[in-house]
Amino acid sequence: MLQPLDKALFQNSFVEQMRGEASMDQSPRQVPGYHYSRVLPTPVADPQLLAWSEEVAAFLGLERPPERGPAVDALAGNLVTETMKPFAARYGGHQFGNWAGQLGDGRAMSLGELMATDGTPWEIQLKGAGPTPYSRRADGRAVLRSSVREFLCSEAMHHLGVPTTRALSLVRTGDEVVRDMFYDGNARPEPGAVVARVAPTFVRFGNFQILAAHGEKDNLQALADYVIRRYYPELGAPSPAVYVQWLEEVCRRTAVMIAHWQSVGFVHGVMNTDNMSILGLTIDYGPYGWLEPYDPDWTPNTTDFGGRRYAFGQQPRVALWNLMMLAQALIPLVEDVQTLRAALDQYVATLNETQHRLMLRKLGLTAQTAAEEDAALLGALPEALAEAEADMTLFFRHLSHATPSLISHPAIEEAVLQELLEAVSYMDAPEKHQKLRQWLGQYAARLRQETAAPEEIRAGMLAANPKYVLRNYLAQQAIEAAETGDLTLLNRLMLVLKTPFDEQPEHDELAAKRPDWAREKPGSATLSCSS
Ligand SMILES: Nc1ncnc2c1ncn2[C@@H]1O[C@H](COP(=O)(O)OP(=O)(O)OP(=O)(O)O)[C@@H](O)[C@H]1O
């Protein structure tokens, strides 16, 4: 009956191995003593498939279902088969630096695990499928706007090579959902939606924190052992020493993720500890945004007042703070707290090394002999980009194309320089270009020390610097069209963002500098905040 979703039998080792609350009472409440609660999705009016990720589906061994029918019902939460074991996880977290107590999956439910074509189990989770014991005062629903953003961006991030959870489907529910944080301050109904997202697991730092905060040592250990045995088997049988090695590995993976964010200009916007995956995956595509004019202080989250806690330039530091909170939660499991402190060093080491390596690649620099010069060159770039308000994506892409001419002429030609600056800068004041001009001169001189052929350098840089990212205003345009039933831009973005490093000249306009109107509009960023 349930073609094609029942092709693989749902399993769930989390449900089998963790301590769960069997009650199906979904009224919001505290759930001490448990890792998760059994729940049932709340049916919606008229589920209709709007978007489907062919790659994720192929990987899971699924086929695209018709727009309406049993499979789409299952992806909206209207159909729960006997093999599904829907549950909502209990977690806590620090939000904006303050302990928030129990949070949990307030609008997310896992249906179970599907065995992917490579033999690994992947958890399928519905976001927006109705209330759970963790919903607090909210409705358990998601609006189409935030669901389009999550669907598009998680897939775009994957294709950019950034570790992330994935999205399988986007289903419009046929119900309306009222959100009260709309940009003009008025509550109004919006179309509702459910995203089915997938990952090996959605366990977060916060799952450990809530257990530590409540002194549930047995549950804490059971969860740590489960995660290690299942997702970090190379570490061997859990023991006090292995918990430390595991934290070190979480630090390493988190550092790799953050380095990738920084290299593509992604700003998560809400890096609370409940939004930090234990696998080092980008999770929760809420008020995220992409850096357009380069600005380390920029955050898309309009509720992150003043402090700019989650601004672009703060992300590396905040991730470390979050890891410290995880380490603190693990104290009951280890013999010597100092070993946890030492494990955190892995984060800084991996972050520095990965960021440096990714940046050298973006700049096409390989010569080992120029290490000192390169460190100075890389160090000076952020300030020069910020002063010129250079579009981060366009800068690296145009630079890639310009390398052959930068290399072949002993001095940079003014025309080349001018063209580059005009193409990437949001500032027409020439004095604001001074630092970047100077930097480009130093860069060109350094580039000439490379031994590879200019065309080869250019090709390497084009493979490291995407032409297409999910610009904030493009996501907003796709949402506005989808709300009226027009999926053209959504489909086009899905297609183009699958190969973001390819030229795809027929889609040039999707790689253009942000238009002025997009700056003035009361922000795709603001719009994204209510979810
Ligand atoms: N509409 C809602 N109904 C119920 N709970 C919600 C709703 N929106 C957010 N929450 C809960 O508030 C907390 C913080 O929300 P946040 O926006 O970080 O997460 P989210 O986008 O809902 O989910 P996730 O982190 O799973 O992607 C989480 O516990 C979340 O489940």
The ligand as an SDF file (V2000), in Angstrom:
LIG
                    3D

 31 33  0  0  0  0  0  0  0  0999 V2000
    6.0160   25.8200   16.5350 N   0  0  0  0  0  0  0  0  0  0  0  0
    6.6020   25.1700   17.5220 C   0  0  0  0  0  0  0  0  0  0  0  0
    5.8940   24.2990   18.2810 N   0  0  0  0  0  0  0  0  0  0  0  0
    6.4640   23.6320   19.2840 C   0  0  0  0  0  0  0  0  0  0  0  0
    7.7440   23.7500   19.6430 N   0  0  0  0  0  0  0  0  0  0  0  0
    8.4970   24.5920   18.9200 C   0  0  0  0  0  0  0  0  0  0  0  0
    7.9720   25.3430   17.8320 C   0  0  0  0  0  0  0  0  0  0  0  0
    8.9640   26.0900   17.3210 N   0  0  0  0  0  0  0  0  0  0  0  0
   10.0560   25.8190   18.0530 C   0  0  0  0  0  0  0  0  0  0  0  0
    9.7900   24.9210   19.0160 N   0  0  0  0  0  0  0  0  0  0  0  0
   10.7160   24.3770   20.0010 C   0  0  0  0  0  0  0  0  0  0  0  0
   11.4740   25.4310   20.5500 O   0  0  0  0  0  0  0  0  0  0  0  0
   12.8230   25.0010   20.7600 C   0  0  0  0  0  0  0  0  0  0  0  0
   13.7910   25.9060   20.0610 C   0  0  0  0  0  0  0  0  0  0  0  0
   13.3870   26.0760   18.7380 O   0  0  0  0  0  0  0  0  0  0  0  0
   14.3310   26.1440   17.4760 P   0  0  0  0  0  0  0  0  0  0  0  0
   13.7460   27.1740   16.6020 O   0  0  0  0  0  0  0  0  0  0  0  0
   15.7560   26.2120   17.8730 O   0  0  0  0  0  0  0  0  0  0  0  0
   14.1160   24.6980   16.8840 O   0  0  0  0  0  0  0  0  0  0  0  0
   13.2530   24.2060   15.6770 P   0  0  0  0  0  0  0  0  0  0  0  0
   13.5210   24.9900   14.4590 O   0  0  0  0  0  0  0  0  0  0  0  0
   11.8370   24.0770   16.0590 O   0  0  0  0  0  0  0  0  0  0  0  0
   13.7400   22.7340   15.5570 O   0  0  0  0  0  0  0  0  0  0  0  0
   15.0750   21.9620   15.2220 P   0  0  0  0  0  0  0  0  0  0  0  0
   16.1620   22.4510   16.1540 O   0  0  0  0  0  0  0  0  0  0  0  0
   14.6330   20.5870   15.5160 O   0  0  0  0  0  0  0  0  0  0  0  0
   15.3900   22.1950   13.7870 O   0  0  0  0  0  0  0  0  0  0  0  0
   12.8700   23.5600   20.3180 C   0  0  0  0  0  0  0  0  0  0  0  0
   12.6410   22.7880   21.4590 O   0  0  0  0  0  0  0  0  0  0  0  0
   11.7310   23.4670   19.3650 C   0  0  0  0  0  0  0  0  0  0  0  0
   11.2400   22.1480   19.2290 O   0  0  0  0  0  0  0  0  0  0  0  0
  1  2  1  0
  2  3  1  0
  2  7  2  0
  3  4  2  0
  4  5  1  0
  5  6  2  0
  6  7  1  0
  6 10  1  0
  7  8  1  0
  8  9  2  0
  9 10  1  0
 10 11  1  0
 11 12  1  0
 11 30  1  0
 12 13  1  0
 13 14  1  0
 13 28  1  0
 14 15  1  0
 15 16  1  0
 16 17  2  0
 16 18  1  0
 16 19  1  0
 19 20  1  0
 20 21  2  0
 20 22  1  0
 20 23  1  0
 23 24  1  0
 24 25  2  0
 24 26  1  0
 24 27  1  0
 28 29  1  0
 28 30  1  0
 30 31  1  0
M  END
$$$$
